[in-house]
Amino acid sequence: MARQASFIKLKGRVGDLTFYKSGGEYLARTKGGIEGDRIRTDPRFERTRENGREFLRAVKAGKLLRDGFGEHIFLTADKGMSGRLTATLSKVVKSDPVSARGDRTVMGGNLGLISGFEFNGGANLESIFFGRYAAQIASGEARVAIEAFNPAMNIRKPEGATHAQLVMVTGSFNFDALASAVVHADSAPFALSDGSQAAVTLSAELPEVEQGTGIAMLGLAFWQEVNGQLYKLNNGAKNALRIVAVG
């Protein structure tokens, strides 16, 4: 790395030199890195190739999950969600106890590691919903049972919200075959000013995906009442969505 001393400041590439600005300074560096063909063929980079294959599987698995839960994730995800999800799925790949390094897969690993994943790092479910619930996937069905709670006391509401809704999104995923199917079950919207909300159970039959694993998420979406009509708040910064069951 070298500093540009001329009064003419450059940005871009000229031959093997790259000119750029960083931290208020104009810098220059030579073209570096290792040629792609060498990484693909040199035996000394076998470990790099192994890591790359497994990382790609985690990336594809994350995309499958994001696409499957697309609409709900769109209303909840923070900017760093994709990277956090890939990092979590990389841990799943590395937990595969059978396959050789480089051949480990998501489905061969411990998918339970994604349980508890929050799609909104800035508004996770436990920080805005203080009610109690139990979630499970069994006998081809996903079920989340929420105990009776006090909306006025047990929900941290965002500005402008008058109502909320509990949402369960569930599906079957085969991350190796890149196949999925998703369904959801929602509670009726309830007023955040209410002093009590009866217990509610959200359930749905898991759609069939060959050799798929069931995943269920629980979310809290907010609404605003205007002149007797409810409008969903599309500010995802305050909505929460959490993976609550895998099986």
CYANA upper distance limits for C-alpha pairs under 8 A (distance plus 0.5 A):
  1 MET  CA     27 LEU  CA      7.24
  1 MET  CA     28 ALA  CA      6.24
  1 MET  CA     29 ARG  CA      5.23
  1 MET  CA     30 THR  CA      8.11
  2 ALA  CA     27 LEU  CA      6.06
  2 ALA  CA     28 ALA  CA      5.63
  2 ALA  CA     29 ARG  CA      6.77
  3 ARG  CA     25 GLU  CA      7.90
  3 ARG  CA     26 TYR  CA      6.58
  3 ARG  CA     27 LEU  CA      4.92
  3 ARG  CA     28 ALA  CA      6.60
  4 GLN  CA      9 LYS  CA      7.42
  4 GLN  CA     26 TYR  CA      6.14
  4 GLN  CA     27 LEU  CA      5.91
  4 GLN  CA     28 ALA  CA      7.06
  9 LYS  CA     26 TYR  CA      7.12
 10 LEU  CA     19 PHE  CA      6.24
 10 LEU  CA     20 TYR  CA      7.49
 10 LEU  CA     26 TYR  CA      7.96
 11 LYS  CA     18 THR  CA      7.94
 11 LYS  CA     19 PHE  CA      5.08
 11 LYS  CA     20 TYR  CA      5.28
 11 LYS  CA     21 LYS  CA      7.60
 12 GLY  CA     18 THR  CA      6.20
 12 GLY  CA     19 PHE  CA      5.55
 12 GLY  CA     20 TYR  CA      6.88
 13 ARG  CA     17 LEU  CA      6.17
 13 ARG  CA     18 THR  CA      4.79
 13 ARG  CA     19 PHE  CA      6.51
 14 VAL  CA     18 THR  CA      6.85
 14 VAL  CA     19 PHE  CA      8.48
 16 ASP  CA     30 THR  CA      5.98
 16 ASP  CA     31 LYS  CA      5.43
 17 LEU  CA     28 ALA  CA      7.17
 17 LEU  CA     29 ARG  CA      6.17
 17 LEU  CA     30 THR  CA      5.03
 17 LEU  CA     31 LYS  CA      6.39
 18 THR  CA     28 ALA  CA      6.06
 18 THR  CA     29 ARG  CA      5.89
 18 THR  CA     30 THR  CA      6.64
 18 THR  CA     31 LYS  CA      7.30
 19 PHE  CA     26 TYR  CA      7.76
 19 PHE  CA     27 LEU  CA      6.32
 19 PHE  CA     28 ALA  CA      4.95
 19 PHE  CA     29 ARG  CA      7.22
 20 TYR  CA     26 TYR  CA      6.29
 20 TYR  CA     27 LEU  CA      5.92
 20 TYR  CA     28 ALA  CA      6.75
 21 LYS  CA     25 GLU  CA      5.99
 21 LYS  CA     26 TYR  CA      4.90
 21 LYS  CA     27 LEU  CA      6.40
 22 SER  CA     26 TYR  CA      6.97
 22 SER  CA     27 LEU  CA      7.62
 34 ILE  CA     38 ARG  CA      7.56
 34 ILE  CA     39 ILE  CA      7.65
 35 GLU  CA     39 ILE  CA      7.17
 36 GLY  CA     40 ARG  CA      6.78
 37 ASP  CA     41 THR  CA      6.71
 38 ARG  CA     42 ASP  CA      5.72
 38 ARG  CA     45 PHE  CA      8.47
 39 ILE  CA     45 PHE  CA      6.11
 39 ILE  CA     46 GLU  CA      8.44
 39 ILE  CA     48 THR  CA      8.03
 39 ILE  CA     49 ARG  CA      7.80
 40 ARG  CA     45 PHE  CA      8.01
 40 ARG  CA     49 ARG  CA      7.50
 41 THR  CA     45 PHE  CA      8.13
 42 ASP  CA     46 GLU  CA      7.72
 45 PHE  CA     49 ARG  CA      6.83
 46 GLU  CA     50 GLU  CA      6.68
 47 ARG  CA     51 ASN  CA      6.70
 47 ARG  CA    102 GLY  CA      8.49
 48 THR  CA     52 GLY  CA      6.59
 49 ARG  CA     53 ARG  CA      6.73
 49 ARG  CA    102 GLY  CA      7.98
 50 GLU  CA     54 GLU  CA      6.94
 50 GLU  CA    101 ARG  CA      6.98
 50 GLU  CA    102 GLY  CA      4.41
 50 GLU  CA    103 ASP  CA      8.02
 51 ASN  CA     55 PHE  CA      6.49
 51 ASN  CA    102 GLY  CA      6.64
 52 GLY  CA     56 LEU  CA      6.59
 52 GLY  CA    102 GLY  CA      8.41
 53 ARG  CA     57 ARG  CA      7.01
 53 ARG  CA    102 GLY  CA      6.53
 53 ARG  CA    103 ASP  CA      8.05
 54 GLU  CA     58 ALA  CA      7.05
 54 GLU  CA     90 SER  CA      7.87
 54 GLU  CA     93 VAL  CA      7.32
 54 GLU  CA    102 GLY  CA      6.28
 54 GLU  CA    103 ASP  CA      7.42
 54 GLU  CA    104 ARG  CA      7.02
 54 GLU  CA    105 THR  CA      7.50
 55 PHE  CA     59 VAL  CA      6.79
 55 PHE  CA     90 SER  CA      6.73
 56 LEU  CA     60 LYS  CA      6.68
 57 ARG  CA     61 ALA  CA      6.59
 57 ARG  CA     93 VAL  CA      8.43
 57 ARG  CA    105 THR  CA      7.37
 57 ARG  CA    106 VAL  CA      7.62
 57 ARG  CA    176 ASP  CA      8.35
 58 ALA  CA     62 GLY  CA      6.63
 58 ALA  CA     86 THR  CA      6.11
 58 ALA  CA     87 ALA  CA      8.24
 58 ALA  CA     89 LEU  CA      5.69
 58 ALA  CA     90 SER  CA      5.74
 58 ALA  CA     93 VAL  CA      7.50
 58 ALA  CA    106 VAL  CA      7.44
 59 VAL  CA     63 LYS  CA      6.84
 59 VAL  CA     86 THR  CA      6.04
 59 VAL  CA     89 LEU  CA      8.39
 60 LYS  CA     64 LEU  CA      6.73
 60 LYS  CA    175 PHE  CA      8.33
 60 LYS  CA    178 LEU  CA      8.23
 61 ALA  CA     65 LEU  CA      6.80
 61 ALA  CA     86 THR  CA      8.41
 61 ALA  CA     89 LEU  CA      7.85
 61 ALA  CA    106 VAL  CA      7.95
 61 ALA  CA    175 PHE  CA      5.81
 61 ALA  CA    176 ASP  CA      8.27
 61 ALA  CA    178 LEU  CA      7.64
 62 GLY  CA     66 ARG  CA      6.60
 62 GLY  CA     82 SER  CA      7.75
 62 GLY  CA     85 LEU  CA      6.66
 62 GLY  CA     86 THR  CA      6.23
 62 GLY  CA     89 LEU  CA      7.59
 63 LYS  CA     67 ASP  CA      6.42
 64 LEU  CA     68 GLY  CA      6.53
 64 LEU  CA    175 PHE  CA      7.77
 64 LEU  CA    178 LEU  CA      7.00
 64 LEU  CA    179 ALA  CA      8.14
 64 LEU  CA    180 SER  CA      7.93
 65 LEU  CA     69 PHE  CA      6.71
 65 LEU  CA    173 PHE  CA      8.30
 66 ARG  CA     70 GLY  CA      5.87
 66 ARG  CA     73 ILE  CA      7.36
 68 GLY  CA    171 GLY  CA      8.42
 68 GLY  CA    180 SER  CA      7.23
 68 GLY  CA    181 ALA  CA      7.39
 68 GLY  CA    182 VAL  CA      6.77
 69 PHE  CA     73 ILE  CA      6.41
 69 PHE  CA    169 VAL  CA      7.85
 69 PHE  CA    182 VAL  CA      7.68
 70 GLY  CA     74 PHE  CA      6.46
 71 GLU  CA     75 LEU  CA      7.22
 72 HIS  CA     76 THR  CA      7.13
 72 HIS  CA    241 LEU  CA      8.50
 73 ILE  CA     77 ALA  CA      5.92
 73 ILE  CA    119 PHE  CA      7.42
 73 ILE  CA    241 LEU  CA      7.96
 74 PHE  CA    236 GLY  CA      7.82
 75 LEU  CA    234 ASN  CA      6.66
 75 LEU  CA    235 ASN  CA      7.37
 75 LEU  CA    236 GLY  CA      4.92
 75 LEU  CA    239 ASN  CA      7.35
 76 THR  CA    119 PHE  CA      6.95
 76 THR  CA    120 ASN  CA      6.08
 76 THR  CA    236 GLY  CA      4.82
 76 THR  CA    237 ALA  CA      6.91
 76 THR  CA    238 LYS  CA      7.79
 76 THR  CA    239 ASN  CA      5.60
 76 THR  CA    240 ALA  CA      6.24
 76 THR  CA    241 LEU  CA      6.97
 77 ALA  CA     81 MET  CA      6.48
 77 ALA  CA    119 PHE  CA      5.52
 77 ALA  CA    120 ASN  CA      5.17
 77 ALA  CA    121 GLY  CA      8.22
 77 ALA  CA    236 GLY  CA      7.13
 77 ALA  CA    237 ALA  CA      8.08
 78 ASP  CA    119 PHE  CA      7.39
 78 ASP  CA    120 ASN  CA      5.53
 78 ASP  CA    121 GLY  CA      6.74
 78 ASP  CA    122 GLY  CA      7.50
 78 ASP  CA    236 GLY  CA      8.30
 78 ASP  CA    237 ALA  CA      7.51
 80 GLY  CA     84 ARG  CA      6.81
 81 MET  CA     85 LEU  CA      6.52
 81 MET  CA    119 PHE  CA      6.44
 81 MET  CA    120 ASN  CA      7.43
 81 MET  CA    121 GLY  CA      7.89
 82 SER  CA     86 THR  CA      6.72
 83 GLY  CA     87 ALA  CA      6.68
 84 ARG  CA     88 THR  CA      6.77
 85 LEU  CA     89 LEU  CA      6.68
 85 LEU  CA    117 PHE  CA      8.36
 86 THR  CA     90 SER  CA      6.52
 87 ALA  CA     91 LYS  CA      7.07
 88 THR  CA     92 VAL  CA      7.11
 88 THR  CA    113 LEU  CA      7.79
 88 THR  CA    114 ILE  CA      6.95
 89 LEU  CA     93 VAL  CA      6.80
 89 LEU  CA    106 VAL  CA      7.52
 89 LEU  CA    114 ILE  CA      7.66
 90 SER  CA     94 LYS  CA      6.77
 90 SER  CA    106 VAL  CA      8.46
 91 LYS  CA     95 SER  CA      6.71
 91 LYS  CA    113 LEU  CA      8.12
 92 VAL  CA     96 ASP  CA      7.51
 92 VAL  CA    105 THR  CA      8.47
 92 VAL  CA    106 VAL  CA      6.31
 92 VAL  CA    109 GLY  CA      5.54
 92 VAL  CA    110 ASN  CA      5.92
 92 VAL  CA    111 LEU  CA      6.41
 92 VAL  CA    113 LEU  CA      6.86
 92 VAL  CA    114 ILE  CA      8.30
 93 VAL  CA    104 ARG  CA      6.23
 93 VAL  CA    105 THR  CA      5.50
 93 VAL  CA    106 VAL  CA      5.15
 93 VAL  CA    107 MET  CA      8.30
 93 VAL  CA    108 GLY  CA      7.69
 93 VAL  CA    109 GLY  CA      5.80
 93 VAL  CA    110 ASN  CA      8.29
 94 LYS  CA    104 ARG  CA      7.14
 94 LYS  CA    105 THR  CA      8.36
 94 LYS  CA    109 GLY  CA      7.39
 95 SER  CA    108 GLY  CA      8.42
 95 SER  CA    109 GLY  CA      5.33
 95 SER  CA    110 ASN  CA      6.42
 96 ASP  CA    104 ARG  CA      6.20
 96 ASP  CA    105 THR  CA      7.07
 96 ASP  CA    106 VAL  CA      7.97
 96 ASP  CA    108 GLY  CA      5.49
 96 ASP  CA    109 GLY  CA      4.31
 96 ASP  CA    110 ASN  CA      7.27
 97 PRO  CA    108 GLY  CA      8.05
 97 PRO  CA    109 GLY  CA      7.47
 98 VAL  CA    104 ARG  CA      8.17
 98 VAL  CA    108 GLY  CA      8.05
 99 SER  CA    103 ASP  CA      6.22
 99 SER  CA    104 ARG  CA      5.45
 99 SER  CA    105 THR  CA      8.20
 99 SER  CA    108 GLY  CA      8.22
100 ALA  CA    104 ARG  CA      6.70
104 ARG  CA    108 GLY  CA      7.30
104 ARG  CA    109 GLY  CA      8.13
105 THR  CA    109 GLY  CA      6.87
105 THR  CA    176 ASP  CA      7.46
106 VAL  CA    110 ASN  CA      8.26
106 VAL  CA    111 LEU  CA      7.74
106 VAL  CA    175 PHE  CA      6.78
106 VAL  CA    176 ASP  CA      7.22
107 MET  CA    111 LEU  CA      7.65
107 MET  CA    174 ASN  CA      7.56
107 MET  CA    175 PHE  CA      6.70
107 MET  CA    176 ASP  CA      6.78
111 LEU  CA    115 SER  CA      8.25
111 LEU  CA    246 VAL  CA      7.61
112 GLY  CA    246 VAL  CA      6.45
112 GLY  CA    247 GLY  CA      8.23
114 ILE  CA    243 ILE  CA      7.62
114 ILE  CA    246 VAL  CA      8.43
115 SER  CA    243 ILE  CA      5.74
115 SER  CA    244 VAL  CA      6.22
115 SER  CA    245 ALA  CA      6.54
115 SER  CA    246 VAL  CA      6.90
116 GLY  CA    242 ARG  CA      6.51
116 GLY  CA    243 ILE  CA      5.57
116 GLY  CA    244 VAL  CA      6.23
117 PHE  CA    242 ARG  CA      6.15
117 PHE  CA    243 ILE  CA      5.85
118 GLU  CA    124 ASN  CA      6.30
118 GLU  CA    125 LEU  CA      7.92
118 GLU  CA    240 ALA  CA      8.05
118 GLU  CA    241 LEU  CA      6.51
118 GLU  CA    242 ARG  CA      5.06
118 GLU  CA    243 ILE  CA      7.22
119 PHE  CA    124 ASN  CA      8.01
119 PHE  CA    240 ALA  CA      7.61
119 PHE  CA    241 LEU  CA      6.07
119 PHE  CA    242 ARG  CA      6.72
120 ASN  CA    124 ASN  CA      6.17
120 ASN  CA    237 ALA  CA      7.87
120 ASN  CA    239 ASN  CA      7.94
120 ASN  CA    240 ALA  CA      6.39
120 ASN  CA    241 LEU  CA      7.13
122 GLY  CA    237 ALA  CA      7.38
122 GLY  CA    238 LYS  CA      8.18
123 ALA  CA    127 SER  CA      7.00
123 ALA  CA    128 ILE  CA      7.40
123 ALA  CA    237 ALA  CA      7.31
123 ALA  CA    238 LYS  CA      6.18
123 ALA  CA    239 ASN  CA      7.03
123 ALA  CA    240 ALA  CA      6.19
124 ASN  CA    128 ILE  CA      7.39
124 ASN  CA    240 ALA  CA      5.84
124 ASN  CA    241 LEU  CA      7.43
124 ASN  CA    242 ARG  CA      7.71
125 LEU  CA    129 PHE  CA      6.28
125 LEU  CA    219 GLY  CA      7.46
125 LEU  CA    220 LEU  CA      7.79
125 LEU  CA    240 ALA  CA      5.53
125 LEU  CA    241 LEU  CA      6.72
125 LEU  CA    242 ARG  CA      6.82
126 GLU  CA    130 PHE  CA      6.83
127 SER  CA    156 ARG  CA      8.22
128 ILE  CA    154 ASN  CA      8.33
128 ILE  CA    155 ILE  CA      5.93
128 ILE  CA    156 ARG  CA      5.18
128 ILE  CA    157 LYS  CA      7.69
128 ILE  CA    240 ALA  CA      8.36
129 PHE  CA    154 ASN  CA      6.38
129 PHE  CA    155 ILE  CA      5.25
129 PHE  CA    156 ARG  CA      7.11
129 PHE  CA    220 LEU  CA      8.35
130 PHE  CA    154 ASN  CA      5.25
130 PHE  CA    155 ILE  CA      6.69
131 GLY  CA    146 ILE  CA      7.89
131 GLY  CA    147 GLU  CA      7.45
131 GLY  CA    148 ALA  CA      8.20
131 GLY  CA    149 PHE  CA      6.31
131 GLY  CA    150 ASN  CA      8.47
131 GLY  CA    154 ASN  CA      6.40
131 GLY  CA    155 ILE  CA      8.39
132 ARG  CA    146 ILE  CA      6.55
132 ARG  CA    147 GLU  CA      6.16
132 ARG  CA    149 PHE  CA      8.42
133 TYR  CA    144 VAL  CA      7.27
133 TYR  CA    145 ALA  CA      5.94
133 TYR  CA    146 ILE  CA      4.73
133 TYR  CA    147 GLU  CA      6.37
134 ALA  CA    144 VAL  CA      6.16
134 ALA  CA    145 ALA  CA      5.81
134 ALA  CA    146 ILE  CA      7.15
135 ALA  CA    142 ALA  CA      8.14
135 ALA  CA    143 ARG  CA      6.20
135 ALA  CA    144 VAL  CA      4.78
135 ALA  CA    145 ALA  CA      6.90
135 ALA  CA    244 VAL  CA      6.67
135 ALA  CA    245 ALA  CA      6.43
136 GLN  CA    142 ALA  CA      6.48
136 GLN  CA    143 ARG  CA      6.04
136 GLN  CA    144 VAL  CA      7.09
136 GLN  CA    244 VAL  CA      8.38
136 GLN  CA    245 ALA  CA      6.04
136 GLN  CA    246 VAL  CA      8.13
136 GLN  CA    247 GLY  CA      8.43
137 ILE  CA    141 GLU  CA      6.13
137 ILE  CA    142 ALA  CA      4.92
137 ILE  CA    143 ARG  CA      6.85
137 ILE  CA    214 GLY  CA      7.36
137 ILE  CA    215 ILE  CA      8.27
137 ILE  CA    216 ALA  CA      8.15
137 ILE  CA    245 ALA  CA      6.90
137 ILE  CA    246 VAL  CA      7.17
137 ILE  CA    247 GLY  CA      6.15
138 ALA  CA    142 ALA  CA      7.13
138 ALA  CA    247 GLY  CA      7.83
140 GLY  CA    205 GLU  CA      6.52
140 GLY  CA    206 LEU  CA      5.93
141 GLU  CA    203 SER  CA      7.51
141 GLU  CA    204 ALA  CA      6.27
141 GLU  CA    205 GLU  CA      4.89
141 GLU  CA    206 LEU  CA      5.77
142 ALA  CA    170 THR  CA      7.33
142 ALA  CA    203 SER  CA      6.05
142 ALA  CA    204 ALA  CA      6.03
142 ALA  CA    205 GLU  CA      6.85
142 ALA  CA    206 LEU  CA      7.05
142 ALA  CA    214 GLY  CA      8.27
142 ALA  CA    216 ALA  CA      7.04
143 ARG  CA    201 THR  CA      7.50
143 ARG  CA    202 LEU  CA      6.23
143 ARG  CA    203 SER  CA      4.79
143 ARG  CA    204 ALA  CA      7.21
144 VAL  CA    168 MET  CA      7.90
144 VAL  CA    201 THR  CA      6.21
144 VAL  CA    202 LEU  CA      5.73
144 VAL  CA    203 SER  CA      6.87
144 VAL  CA    218 LEU  CA      8.28
145 ALA  CA    199 ALA  CA      8.06
145 ALA  CA    200 VAL  CA      6.63
145 ALA  CA    201 THR  CA      4.78
145 ALA  CA    202 LEU  CA      6.88
146 ILE  CA    199 ALA  CA      6.12
146 ILE  CA    200 VAL  CA      5.85
146 ILE  CA    201 THR  CA      6.48
147 GLU  CA    198 ALA  CA      7.88
147 GLU  CA    199 ALA  CA      5.05
147 GLU  CA    200 VAL  CA      7.23
148 ALA  CA    196 SER  CA      7.70
148 ALA  CA    197 GLN  CA      6.05
148 ALA  CA    198 ALA  CA      5.11
148 ALA  CA    199 ALA  CA      4.52
148 ALA  CA    200 VAL  CA      7.86
149 PHE  CA    154 ASN  CA      7.21
149 PHE  CA    196 SER  CA      6.26
149 PHE  CA    197 GLN  CA      5.83
149 PHE  CA    198 ALA  CA      7.35
149 PHE  CA    199 ALA  CA      7.80
150 ASN  CA    154 ASN  CA      5.98
150 ASN  CA    155 ILE  CA      8.41
150 ASN  CA    194 ASP  CA      7.45
150 ASN  CA    195 GLY  CA      5.55
150 ASN  CA    196 SER  CA      4.85
150 ASN  CA    197 GLN  CA      6.40
151 PRO  CA    155 ILE  CA      5.99
151 PRO  CA    191 ALA  CA      7.94
151 PRO  CA    192 LEU  CA      5.64
151 PRO  CA    193 SER  CA      7.07
151 PRO  CA    194 ASP  CA      6.33
151 PRO  CA    195 GLY  CA      6.65
151 PRO  CA    196 SER  CA      6.81
151 PRO  CA    197 GLN  CA      7.18
152 ALA  CA    192 LEU  CA      5.93
152 ALA  CA    193 SER  CA      5.54
152 ALA  CA    194 ASP  CA      6.35
152 ALA  CA    195 GLY  CA      6.27
152 ALA  CA    196 SER  CA      8.46
153 MET  CA    195 GLY  CA      8.17
155 ILE  CA    192 LEU  CA      8.12
157 LYS  CA    161 ALA  CA      6.87
157 LYS  CA    192 LEU  CA      8.15
157 LYS  CA    222 PHE  CA      8.43
158 PRO  CA    238 LYS  CA      6.81
160 GLY  CA    224 GLN  CA      6.88
161 ALA  CA    192 LEU  CA      8.36
161 ALA  CA    222 PHE  CA      6.47
161 ALA  CA    223 TRP  CA      6.00
161 ALA  CA    224 GLN  CA      5.34
161 ALA  CA    225 GLU  CA      8.32
161 ALA  CA    233 LEU  CA      7.93
162 THR  CA    191 ALA  CA      6.52
162 THR  CA    192 LEU  CA      6.11
162 THR  CA    193 SER  CA      7.88
162 THR  CA    222 PHE  CA      8.08
162 THR  CA    223 TRP  CA      6.59
162 THR  CA    224 GLN  CA      5.43
162 THR  CA    225 GLU  CA      6.57
163 HIS  CA    189 PRO  CA      6.63
163 HIS  CA    190 PHE  CA      5.81
163 HIS  CA    191 ALA  CA      4.85
163 HIS  CA    192 LEU  CA      5.54
163 HIS  CA    222 PHE  CA      6.37
163 HIS  CA    223 TRP  CA      5.38
163 HIS  CA    224 GLN  CA      6.57
163 HIS  CA    225 GLU  CA      7.78
164 ALA  CA    189 PRO  CA      5.88
164 ALA  CA    190 PHE  CA      6.09
164 ALA  CA    191 ALA  CA      7.10
164 ALA  CA    192 LEU  CA      7.01
164 ALA  CA    220 LEU  CA      7.28
164 ALA  CA    221 ALA  CA      6.13
164 ALA  CA    222 PHE  CA      4.83
164 ALA  CA    223 TRP  CA      6.13
165 GLN  CA    186 ASP  CA      7.59
165 GLN  CA    187 SER  CA      6.34
165 GLN  CA    188 ALA  CA      6.73
165 GLN  CA    189 PRO  CA      5.06
165 GLN  CA    190 PHE  CA      6.93
165 GLN  CA    220 LEU  CA      6.25
165 GLN  CA    221 ALA  CA      5.76
165 GLN  CA    222 PHE  CA      6.85
165 GLN  CA    223 TRP  CA      8.28
166 LEU  CA    186 ASP  CA      6.38
166 LEU  CA    187 SER  CA      5.80
166 LEU  CA    188 ALA  CA      8.27
166 LEU  CA    189 PRO  CA      8.20
166 LEU  CA    218 LEU  CA      7.72
166 LEU  CA    219 GLY  CA      6.36
166 LEU  CA    220 LEU  CA      5.34
166 LEU  CA    221 ALA  CA      7.05
167 VAL  CA    184 HIS  CA      7.79
167 VAL  CA    185 ALA  CA      6.64
167 VAL  CA    186 ASP  CA      4.97
167 VAL  CA    187 SER  CA      6.92
167 VAL  CA    202 LEU  CA      8.41
167 VAL  CA    218 LEU  CA      6.20
167 VAL  CA    219 GLY  CA      5.45
167 VAL  CA    220 LEU  CA      6.57
167 VAL  CA    221 ALA  CA      7.76
168 MET  CA    184 HIS  CA      6.07
168 MET  CA    185 ALA  CA      5.75
168 MET  CA    186 ASP  CA      6.59
168 MET  CA    202 LEU  CA      7.01
168 MET  CA    203 SER  CA      8.21
168 MET  CA    216 ALA  CA      7.36
168 MET  CA    217 MET  CA      6.03
168 MET  CA    218 LEU  CA      5.08
168 MET  CA    219 GLY  CA      6.78
169 VAL  CA    182 VAL  CA      7.76
169 VAL  CA    183 VAL  CA      6.59
169 VAL  CA    184 HIS  CA      4.73
169 VAL  CA    185 ALA  CA      7.00
169 VAL  CA    216 ALA  CA      6.26
169 VAL  CA    217 MET  CA      5.65
169 VAL  CA    218 LEU  CA      7.03
169 VAL  CA    219 GLY  CA      8.47
170 THR  CA    182 VAL  CA      6.20
170 THR  CA    183 VAL  CA      6.08
170 THR  CA    184 HIS  CA      6.35
170 THR  CA    204 ALA  CA      8.05
170 THR  CA    206 LEU  CA      7.55
170 THR  CA    214 GLY  CA      7.66
170 THR  CA    215 ILE  CA      6.07
170 THR  CA    216 ALA  CA      4.66
170 THR  CA    217 MET  CA      6.61
171 GLY  CA    180 SER  CA      7.47
171 GLY  CA    181 ALA  CA      5.94
171 GLY  CA    182 VAL  CA      4.50
171 GLY  CA    183 VAL  CA      6.51
171 GLY  CA    206 LEU  CA      6.34
171 GLY  CA    207 PRO  CA      6.91
171 GLY  CA    214 GLY  CA      6.15
171 GLY  CA    215 ILE  CA      6.11
171 GLY  CA    216 ALA  CA      7.14
172 SER  CA    180 SER  CA      6.03
172 SER  CA    181 ALA  CA      6.09
172 SER  CA    182 VAL  CA      7.12
172 SER  CA    206 LEU  CA      6.88
172 SER  CA    207 PRO  CA      6.72
172 SER  CA    208 GLU  CA      7.19
172 SER  CA    209 VAL  CA      6.34
172 SER  CA    212 GLY  CA      5.71
172 SER  CA    213 THR  CA      5.70
172 SER  CA    214 GLY  CA      4.95
172 SER  CA    215 ILE  CA      6.86
173 PHE  CA    178 LEU  CA      8.03
173 PHE  CA    179 ALA  CA      6.47
173 PHE  CA    180 SER  CA      4.98
173 PHE  CA    181 ALA  CA      7.41
173 PHE  CA    209 VAL  CA      7.19
173 PHE  CA    212 GLY  CA      5.19
173 PHE  CA    213 THR  CA      5.71
173 PHE  CA    214 GLY  CA      6.94
173 PHE  CA    215 ILE  CA      8.00
174 ASN  CA    178 LEU  CA      6.22
174 ASN  CA    179 ALA  CA      5.74
174 ASN  CA    180 SER  CA      6.80
174 ASN  CA    209 VAL  CA      7.52
174 ASN  CA    210 GLU  CA      7.77
174 ASN  CA    211 GLN  CA      6.82
174 ASN  CA    212 GLY  CA      4.89
174 ASN  CA    213 THR  CA      6.87
175 PHE  CA    179 ALA  CA      7.13
175 PHE  CA    212 GLY  CA      8.42
179 ALA  CA    209 VAL  CA      7.42
180 SER  CA    209 VAL  CA      6.76
180 SER  CA    212 GLY  CA      8.13
181 ALA  CA    207 PRO  CA      6.43
181 ALA  CA    208 GLU  CA      7.74
181 ALA  CA    209 VAL  CA      7.29
182 VAL  CA    206 LEU  CA      8.20
182 VAL  CA    207 PRO  CA      7.20
183 VAL  CA    204 ALA  CA      7.72
183 VAL  CA    206 LEU  CA      7.96
183 VAL  CA    207 PRO  CA      7.88
184 HIS  CA    204 ALA  CA      7.36
185 ALA  CA    202 LEU  CA      6.36
185 ALA  CA    203 SER  CA      6.87
185 ALA  CA    204 ALA  CA      7.00
186 ASP  CA    202 LEU  CA      7.24
187 SER  CA    200 VAL  CA      7.94
187 SER  CA    202 LEU  CA      7.64
189 PRO  CA    223 TRP  CA      8.34
190 PHE  CA    194 ASP  CA      8.26
190 PHE  CA    197 GLN  CA      8.35
206 LEU  CA    214 GLY  CA      7.47
208 GLU  CA    212 GLY  CA      8.06
213 THR  CA    246 VAL  CA      7.73
213 THR  CA    247 GLY  CA      6.33
214 GLY  CA    245 ALA  CA      8.48
214 GLY  CA    246 VAL  CA      6.17
214 GLY  CA    247 GLY  CA      5.59
215 ILE  CA    243 ILE  CA      7.72
215 ILE  CA    244 VAL  CA      8.42
215 ILE  CA    245 ALA  CA      6.34
215 ILE  CA    246 VAL  CA      5.09
215 ILE  CA    247 GLY  CA      7.07
216 ALA  CA    243 ILE  CA      6.37
216 ALA  CA    244 VAL  CA      6.38
216 ALA  CA    245 ALA  CA      5.64
216 ALA  CA    246 VAL  CA      6.97
217 MET  CA    241 LEU  CA      7.02
217 MET  CA    242 ARG  CA      5.79
217 MET  CA    243 ILE  CA      4.71
217 MET  CA    244 VAL  CA      5.79
217 MET  CA    245 ALA  CA      7.47
218 LEU  CA    241 LEU  CA      6.20
218 LEU  CA    242 ARG  CA      5.96
218 LEU  CA    243 ILE  CA      6.99
218 LEU  CA    244 VAL  CA      6.84
219 GLY  CA    239 ASN  CA      7.96
219 GLY  CA    240 ALA  CA      5.77
219 GLY  CA    241 LEU  CA      4.58
219 GLY  CA    242 ARG  CA      6.74
220 LEU  CA    239 ASN  CA      6.46
220 LEU  CA    240 ALA  CA      5.90
220 LEU  CA    241 LEU  CA      7.18
221 ALA  CA    232 LYS  CA      8.11
221 ALA  CA    233 LEU  CA      8.15
221 ALA  CA    239 ASN  CA      5.88
221 ALA  CA    240 ALA  CA      7.53
222 PHE  CA    232 LYS  CA      6.62
222 PHE  CA    233 LEU  CA      6.13
222 PHE  CA    239 ASN  CA      7.35
223 TRP  CA    230 LEU  CA      6.61
223 TRP  CA    231 TYR  CA      5.87
223 TRP  CA    232 LYS  CA      4.78
223 TRP  CA    233 LEU  CA      5.70
224 GLN  CA    230 LEU  CA      6.01
224 GLN  CA    231 TYR  CA      5.73
224 GLN  CA    232 LYS  CA      6.85
224 GLN  CA    233 LEU  CA      7.08
225 GLU  CA    229 GLN  CA      5.86
225 GLU  CA    230 LEU  CA      4.93
225 GLU  CA    231 TYR  CA      6.80
226 VAL  CA    230 LEU  CA      6.88
226 VAL  CA    231 TYR  CA      7.98
235 ASN  CA    239 ASN  CA      7.89
236 GLY  CA    240 ALA  CA      8.49
